[in-house]
Amino acid sequence: MKINAFADVSLRALMVLAAASEGSLLTTQSIADAVGTPYNHVSKAMAKLRGLGLIEVERGRTGGSRLSPSGRRVTVGQVLRQLDTRTDAADCVAPSGNCPLINECRLRVALARAREAFYRELDTVVVADLPGSRQMTPVFQMIGLRAGL
C-alpha cells in the first residue's frame, strides 16, 4: 500500500514534534526544515493535525506547536485513516464514466479489505515511539535545536 504525500508529511511532522524536548514549541518553519518539505505543505498538515486534536498550537512571537496528549498516544493506523481521502483503493472510473465492471465488483471489496488490514497492522505502532535519538539528533542540529530524546 502507498500513503499519499499529505499523510507522509503529516506523519513526519508528528515524529519531529514527538522528538522535541518536553514542553518545547516548534515553529512550522522549523518543522518544514526538519522534514525537508516546503512550508506551505507543512502548514496545511499542521492545520489538519490541529483540527484532529493531535497537536496544540500557541500563537505569538514565541509560539509554536507541540504534541497534544492525544498526539502522544495516536497510532500510525489511526492517523492514516483520518488522512486518507480516497474512497476506493482502485480508480473505478474510466474516462467515459464509471468502470462497467463496478457493480458487484469483488476486486474493490478485496482491495478495501487489504487497505484495512494495512491500517490494522499500523494500529500497533504509536507515532511518538517512532523517532530515535540517532535518527533525530542530526535533524535537530541541522535546524539549530536539541532533540528531547
C-alpha positions in Angstrom: 0.0 0.0 0.0 1.1 3.5 -0.6 0.2 6.5 1.5 -0.5 9.9 0.0 2.0 12.8 0.2 -0.1 14.7 2.7 -0.2 11.8 5.1 3.6 11.3 4.7 4.3 15.0 5.6 1.8 14.8 8.5 3.4 11.7 10.0 6.9 13.2 9.6 5.7 16.4 11.3 4.3 14.3 14.2 7.6 12.5 14.5 9.6 15.7 14.7 7.2 17.0 17.4 7.5 13.7 19.3 11.3 14.1 19.3 11.2 17.6 20.6 12.2 18.4 24.2 9.3 18.1 26.7 7.3 21.3 26.7 9.2 23.0 23.8 7.3 24.6 21.0 8.4 24.2 17.4 7.5 26.6 14.6 6.0 25.4 11.4 9.1 26.7 9.6 11.5 24.6 11.8 9.3 21.5 11.2 9.3 22.2 7.5 13.1 22.5 7.6 13.4 19.3 9.6 11.3 17.2 7.3 12.7 18.8 4.1 9.3 19.9 2.8 8.0 23.3 1.7 6.5 25.5 4.4 3.1 25.7 2.7 2.7 21.9 2.6 3.7 21.6 6.3 1.4 24.5 7.2 -1.6 22.6 5.7 -0.6 19.4 7.5 -0.3 21.3 10.8 -3.7 22.8 10.4 -5.2 19.4 9.8 -3.3 17.8 12.8 -4.6 20.7 15.0 -8.1 20.0 13.8 -7.7 16.4 14.7 -6.6 17.3 18.2 -3.1 15.8 17.7 -1.2 19.0 18.2 -1.6 22.1 20.4 -0.6 25.5 19.0 0.4 28.6 20.8 0.3 31.8 18.8 2.6 34.8 19.0 6.2 35.7 18.7 7.3 32.8 21.0 4.6 30.4 19.8 4.7 27.2 18.0 3.3 23.6 18.1 3.7 20.6 20.4 2.1 17.2 20.5 -1.2 17.1 22.5 -1.8 14.2 24.9 -3.8 12.5 22.2 -0.9 13.1 19.8 1.4 11.2 22.1 -0.9 8.2 22.0 -2.1 8.2 18.4 -1.1 5.2 16.2 0.1 5.4 12.6 -3.1 3.5 11.6 -5.3 6.0 13.2 -3.6 8.9 11.6 -3.7 7.3 8.1 -7.4 6.5 8.4 -8.0 10.2 9.2 -5.9 11.5 6.4 -6.8 9.0 3.6 -9.2 10.9 1.4 -9.6 8.1 -1.2 -13.0 6.5 -1.3 -11.6 3.4 -3.2 -8.2 1.8 -3.3 -8.6 1.5 -7.1 -9.7 4.1 -9.6 -13.0 2.7 -10.6 -13.7 5.5 -13.0 -12.9 5.4 -16.7 -12.7 8.4 -19.0 -16.2 7.7 -20.1 -17.6 7.3 -16.5 -17.7 4.5 -14.0 -16.0 1.2 -14.9 -18.5 -1.1 -16.5 -17.5 -3.8 -14.0 -18.2 -1.6 -10.9 -21.5 -3.3 -10.0 -20.8 -6.2 -7.6 -17.1 -5.8 -8.0 -15.2 -8.2 -5.9 -11.8 -6.5 -6.6 -13.0 -3.3 -4.9 -14.1 -5.3 -1.9 -10.8 -7.2 -1.7 -8.7 -4.0 -2.0 -10.8 -2.3 0.7 -10.1 -5.3 3.0 -6.4 -5.2 2.2 -6.3 -1.5 3.0 -8.0 -2.0 6.3 -5.5 -4.9 7.1 -2.7 -2.4 6.3 -4.1 0.1 8.8 -4.8 -2.6 11.4 -1.1 -3.6 11.3 -0.2 0.0 11.8 -2.6 0.4 14.7 0.1 -1.3 16.8 2.7 1.5 16.0 2.5 4.6 18.2 3.8 7.6 16.2 5.5 9.1 19.3 7.5 5.9 19.7 9.0 6.1 16.2 11.7 8.7 16.4 15.0 7.6 17.8 18.0 9.6 19.1 20.4 8.5 16.3 17.7 9.5 13.7 16.6 12.8 15.2 19.8 14.3 16.7 21.3 15.3 13.3 17.9 16.6 12.1 17.6 18.8 15.2 21.2 20.0 14.9 20.5 21.0 11.3 17.6 23.3 12.4 19.5 24.6 15.4 17.5 22.8 18.1 18.2 20.0 20.5 16.2 16.8 20.4 14.4 15.8 23.6 15.1 12.0 23.2 
